[in-house]
Amino acid sequence: MDLNLTMIIIIILFGFIAAFIDSVVGGGGLISTPALLAIGLPPSVALGTNKLASSFGSLTSMIKFIRSGKVDLFVVAKLFGFVFLASACG
């Protein structure tokens, strides 16, 4: 895949727009995934890239929420096993 400077600038711009929308109302993947597909990435790579970025955003939000003291870690520890098994079941 050959990217020129214009395409790189456009994809960075779409990345910032998607990140802003995702931080305000969610759903930034509705912008970033089509942008990644438009530059020629295969669908599996575009979806994986979007999921990785989303996971890092969720992780940082979770850490900030825990540090704010609003999470009862005892309850989380008690429910973790059940929630893990239930999520694995679908």
C-alpha positions as CSV (number, residue, x, y, z in Angstrom):
1,M,0.0,0.0,0.0
2,D,1.5,3.3,-1.1
3,L,0.4,6.4,0.9
4,N,1.1,9.9,-0.2
5,L,1.4,12.9,2.1
6,T,-2.2,14.1,1.3
7,M,-3.6,10.7,2.2
8,I,-1.7,10.6,5.5
9,I,-2.9,14.1,6.4
10,I,-6.5,13.1,5.6
11,I,-6.4,9.9,7.7
12,I,-4.9,11.8,10.7
13,L,-7.7,14.3,10.4
14,F,-10.3,11.6,10.3
15,G,-8.6,10.0,13.3
16,F,-8.9,13.2,15.3
17,I,-12.5,13.7,14.3
18,A,-13.3,10.1,15.2
19,A,-11.6,10.4,18.6
20,F,-13.4,13.6,19.4
21,I,-16.8,12.1,18.5
22,D,-16.0,8.9,20.4
23,S,-15.0,10.8,23.5
24,V,-18.2,13.0,23.5
25,V,-21.0,10.6,22.4
26,G,-19.3,7.3,21.4
27,G,-19.3,5.7,18.0
28,G,-16.1,7.0,16.6
29,G,-15.6,3.7,14.8
30,L,-18.4,4.8,12.5
31,I,-15.8,7.3,11.1
32,S,-12.5,5.6,11.6
33,T,-13.4,2.2,10.1
34,P,-14.6,3.6,6.8
35,A,-11.6,5.9,6.7
36,L,-9.2,3.0,7.2
37,L,-11.1,1.0,4.5
38,A,-10.9,4.0,2.1
39,I,-7.1,4.1,2.3
40,G,-7.0,0.4,1.2
41,L,-6.6,-1.6,4.4
42,P,-8.2,-5.0,4.3
43,P,-11.4,-5.2,6.4
44,S,-9.9,-7.5,9.0
45,V,-7.0,-5.1,9.6
46,A,-9.3,-2.0,9.7
47,L,-11.6,-3.7,12.2
48,G,-8.7,-4.9,14.3
49,T,-7.1,-1.4,14.3
50,N,-10.4,0.1,15.3
51,K,-10.9,-2.5,18.1
52,L,-7.4,-1.9,19.5
53,A,-7.9,1.9,19.6
54,S,-11.3,1.4,21.3
55,S,-9.8,-1.0,23.8
56,F,-7.1,1.5,24.9
57,G,-9.8,4.2,25.2
58,S,-11.9,1.9,27.4
59,L,-8.9,0.9,29.5
60,T,-7.9,4.5,30.2
61,S,-11.4,5.4,31.1
62,M,-11.6,2.4,33.5
63,I,-8.4,3.3,35.2
64,K,-9.5,6.9,35.7
65,F,-12.9,5.7,37.1
66,I,-11.3,3.3,39.5
67,R,-8.8,6.0,40.7
68,S,-11.7,8.4,41.4
69,G,-12.9,6.0,44.1
70,K,-16.3,5.3,42.6
71,V,-15.8,1.6,42.1
72,D,-16.3,-0.9,45.0
73,L,-13.4,-3.3,44.2
74,F,-14.8,-5.8,46.7
75,V,-18.0,-6.2,44.7
76,V,-16.0,-6.3,41.5
77,A,-13.8,-9.1,42.9
78,K,-16.8,-11.1,44.0
79,L,-18.6,-10.8,40.6
80,F,-15.5,-11.2,38.3
81,G,-15.7,-15.0,37.9
82,F,-19.4,-15.0,37.1
83,V,-19.1,-12.1,34.7
84,F,-16.1,-13.7,32.9
85,L,-18.0,-17.0,32.4
86,A,-21.2,-15.3,31.3
87,S,-19.3,-13.1,28.8
88,A,-17.5,-16.2,27.4
89,C,-20.9,-17.8,26.8
90,G,-22.0,-14.9,24.7
